[in-house]
Amino acid sequence: MNNEPMNNDESRRSQHPEQPEQPEQPDAGASAVPETPVQPPAAAEEVSGRQRLLAGLWPPRVSRAQLIVAVLLFGLGLGLAIQVRSTSDDSALRGARQEDLVRILDEVDDRTQRLEDEKQRLDAQRTELENSSDQAEEARKQTLEKERQLGILAGTVAAQGPGITLTISDPSGAVAADKLLDTVQELRAAGAEAIEVNGVRVVANTYFSGEGGDIQVDGKRIEAPYEFKVIGKPQDLEPALNIPGGVVQTLEKEQATAVVERSEEIVVDALRPAKRPDYARSSSP
């Protein structure tokens, strides 16, 4: 077989395979061209005055002294607010009529007068003991009188005298035991010397218990209407029950009615048994 002769170019390519072209290297003697510097990003816009103010205020930078002053001011403000509120609260006397206020003032004056009369009576007894020719007999008389008075207070003897009758009607059974106890306390403060409730003698250790419609006095059950027989000065007892915010108005809020009647002769004859103390003894010779 005859092969055609290869030309010179093809012969050289077959003997020397193609090499990748190398980048041209700059001449050592050529001067280097300076690169163009990279421009920095545009500067941020200037911060506004409001942003600077907020940055200065938040987060807050509070010193210890400022914190103490703030706590003290808060406490002072709270105290003033409580005081203003307490003085601005409506009281029972704020809306009272002029005649009611005059009656309350008269009642206070009467209580003061009773205390003054009691002081003068005791002073007179002391003078009688000091000046009596028969001090032993005078002391015996005063002892008997004192025993009678203590017997009335203790409920061991009957009592009679001027006073009032208080009748409380409770058709709905809403009057609780504490309302009756408040009535007794108000009567005592007005000068009541002997009290009887539905046949039960009220003394220093008397207690009320139970709910509306099921009231007990010293363990004895009583039913409405509740009748209080009270010996004392009627001119003091009745106004004490009718003062604004007093017993009568309180009972009316409970849908109950209270009727007060004055009398020149009230008999309190419910008695309590005299109990001998177990441990207490008289210290007098």
C-alpha positions in Angstrom: 0.0 0.0 0.0 1.4 3.4 -0.8 1.1 6.1 1.8 1.0 9.6 0.8 3.9 11.6 2.2 2.9 14.0 5.1 3.7 17.5 4.6 6.1 19.2 6.8 3.6 20.9 9.1 1.7 17.7 9.9 5.0 16.0 10.5 6.1 18.6 13.1 2.7 18.5 14.9 2.9 14.7 15.2 6.4 15.0 16.7 5.7 17.9 19.0 2.2 17.9 20.6 0.6 21.2 21.3 1.5 22.9 24.6 -0.9 25.2 26.4 -0.3 28.8 25.7 1.5 30.6 28.5 0.5 34.1 29.4 2.9 36.7 28.3 5.2 37.8 31.0 6.0 41.4 31.2 9.5 42.4 30.5 11.6 42.9 33.6 12.7 46.2 32.4 9.2 47.5 31.7 7.8 49.9 34.2 4.7 48.6 36.3 1.5 50.4 35.8 0.0 51.4 39.2 -3.4 49.9 40.0 -6.4 52.1 40.4 -7.3 52.2 44.2 -10.6 50.7 45.3 -13.0 53.4 46.4 -14.4 52.9 50.0 -18.2 52.6 50.3 -20.1 55.8 50.7 -20.0 57.2 54.3 -23.2 56.6 56.4 -25.5 59.5 56.7 -24.9 61.6 59.7 -27.0 60.7 62.9 -29.9 63.1 63.5 -30.3 65.0 66.8 -33.3 63.0 67.9 -31.4 59.8 67.4 -28.5 61.2 69.5 -31.0 62.2 72.2 -32.6 58.8 72.3 -29.2 57.1 72.4 -28.3 59.3 75.4 -31.5 58.5 77.3 -31.9 54.8 76.6 -30.7 52.6 78.1 -30.9 54.7 81.2 -27.8 55.2 83.3 -29.0 55.5 86.9 -26.6 56.0 89.8 -27.2 54.5 93.2 -27.9 57.9 94.7 -30.5 58.7 92.0 -32.2 55.3 92.7 -32.4 56.0 96.4 -33.9 59.5 95.8 -36.4 58.0 93.4 -37.5 55.4 96.0 -37.9 58.0 98.7 -40.0 60.3 96.4 -42.2 57.4 95.5 -42.8 56.5 99.2 -43.6 60.2 100.0 -46.0 60.4 97.1 -47.7 57.2 98.1 -48.1 58.4 101.7 -49.6 61.7 100.6 -52.1 59.9 98.3 -53.2 57.6 101.1 -53.7 60.5 103.5 -55.7 62.5 100.9 -57.9 59.5 100.2 -58.5 58.8 103.9 -59.5 62.5 104.6 -61.7 62.6 101.5 -63.7 59.4 102.5 -67.3 60.1 103.3 -68.2 59.6 106.9 -71.5 59.1 108.5 -71.4 62.6 110.0 -70.5 64.4 106.8 -74.0 64.2 105.5 -75.8 64.6 108.8 -78.2 67.4 109.4 -77.5 70.2 111.8 -80.0 69.0 114.4 -78.3 65.5 114.3 -74.9 67.0 114.9 -76.3 69.1 117.8 -77.8 65.9 119.3 -74.5 64.1 119.0 -72.7 66.9 120.7 -75.3 67.0 123.5 -74.8 63.2 124.0 -71.1 63.7 124.4 -71.7 66.5 126.9 -74.1 64.2 128.8 -71.5 61.5 129.1 -68.9 63.9 130.4 -71.4 65.2 132.9 -72.2 61.6 134.1 -68.5 61.0 134.7 -68.2 64.2 136.5 -71.2 63.4 138.7 -69.7 60.0 139.5 -66.4 61.6 140.5 -68.2 64.0 142.8 -70.2 61.2 144.4 -67.1 59.2 145.1 -65.4 62.3 146.6 -68.5 62.9 148.8 -68.3 59.3 150.1 -64.6 59.7 150.9 -65.4 62.9 152.8 -68.2 61.2 154.8 -65.8 58.4 155.8 -63.2 60.9 156.9 -65.6 63.1 158.9 -68.1 60.6 160.2 -68.1 60.1 164.0 -69.0 56.5 163.5 -66.8 55.5 160.6 -67.5 51.8 161.0 -71.2 52.2 160.6 -70.8 54.6 157.7 -68.5 52.1 156.0 -71.0 49.3 156.6 -73.8 51.4 154.9 -71.5 52.2 151.9 -70.5 48.5 151.7 -74.2 47.5 151.5 -74.9 50.1 148.9 -71.9 49.0 146.9 -73.0 45.4 147.1 -76.4 46.4 145.7 -74.9 48.3 142.8 -72.6 45.4 142.0 -75.5 43.0 142.2 -77.3 45.0 139.6 -74.3 45.0 137.3 -73.7 41.3 137.8 -77.4 40.5 137.2 -77.9 38.8 140.6 -80.6 41.2 141.8 -83.6 42.8 140.1 -83.5 46.4 139.1 -86.1 49.1 138.2 -86.0 52.7 137.1 -86.5 55.0 134.2 -85.3 53.9 130.8 -86.5 52.7 127.3 -87.9 49.7 125.6 -86.3 48.8 122.2 -88.2 46.4 120.0 -86.5 45.1 116.8 -88.7 43.4 114.3 -86.9 41.1 111.8 -89.4 39.5 109.4 -86.8 38.5 106.9 -84.4 37.0 109.4 -81.5 39.2 108.2 -80.4 40.5 111.6 -77.3 38.6 112.7 -75.9 38.2 116.2 -73.2 40.9 115.7 -75.9 43.6 115.1 -77.6 42.8 118.5 -74.2 42.9 120.2 -73.5 46.3 118.6 -76.9 47.5 120.0 -75.9 46.4 123.5 -72.5 48.2 123.2 -74.2 51.4 122.1 -76.6 51.3 125.0 -73.8 50.7 127.5 -71.9 53.6 126.0 -75.0 55.8 126.4 -75.2 55.0 130.2 -77.4 51.9 130.4 -77.2 50.4 133.9 -79.3 47.2 133.4 -80.3 45.4 130.2 -82.6 42.5 129.5 -83.1 40.9 126.1 -86.1 38.5 125.6 -85.9 37.4 129.3 -82.1 37.0 129.4 -80.1 39.3 131.7 -77.2 41.0 129.9 -74.0 41.2 132.0 -70.3 41.8 131.3 -69.6 38.3 129.9 -72.8 38.0 127.9 -72.2 36.7 124.3 -74.4 36.6 121.2 -74.1 33.8 118.6 -75.9 32.4 115.6 -77.1 33.7 112.3 -80.2 35.7 111.3 -83.3 33.9 112.5 -81.4 31.7 114.9 -79.9 33.9 117.6 -78.6 32.7 121.0 -77.8 34.8 124.0 -75.5 33.0 126.4 -76.5 29.7 124.8 -80.3 30.4 125.1 -82.2 30.7 121.8 -84.3 33.8 121.3 -86.6 34.7 118.5 -87.7 37.9 116.8 -89.0 40.4 117.7 -86.1 41.2 120.0 -87.1 43.2 123.0 -84.5 45.2 124.9 -85.5 46.5 128.4 -82.9 49.1 129.3 -82.6 51.1 132.6 -80.9 54.4 132.2 -81.5 58.1 131.4 -84.0 58.0 128.5 -82.7 61.4 127.2 -79.3 59.8 126.6 -80.4 56.3 125.5 -82.8 57.2 122.7 -80.6 59.7 120.9 -77.7 57.3 121.0 -79.7 54.8 119.0 -80.9 57.3 116.4 -77.6 59.1 115.5 -76.6 59.0 111.8 -75.0 55.7 111.1 -76.2 54.3 114.4 -78.2 51.3 115.4 -81.5 52.3 113.9 -80.1 53.1 110.5 -78.0 50.0 110.5 -81.0 47.8 111.2 -83.0 49.5 108.5 -80.4 48.5 106.0 -81.0 44.9 107.0 -84.7 45.3 106.3 -85.5 45.4 110.0 -87.4 48.0 112.0 -86.5 49.4 115.5 -89.0 51.1 117.7 -87.9 53.0 120.8 -90.3 53.9 123.7 -89.4 55.9 126.7 -90.7 55.0 130.1 -90.5 56.2 133.7 -90.6 52.7 135.1 -88.7 49.8 133.5 -88.4 46.6 135.4 -85.5 44.3 134.7 -86.1 41.2 136.8 -84.3 38.4 134.8 -81.6 37.2 137.2 -78.2 35.4 136.8 -77.0 32.9 139.4 -74.2 34.2 141.6 -71.1 32.2 140.9 -68.3 31.8 143.4 -64.9 32.3 141.8 -62.8 29.2 141.9 -59.4 30.9 142.4 -59.9 34.6 143.0 -60.1 35.8 146.6 -60.5 39.2 148.1 -57.2 40.9 148.9 -58.7 43.2 151.6 -58.3 42.0 155.3 
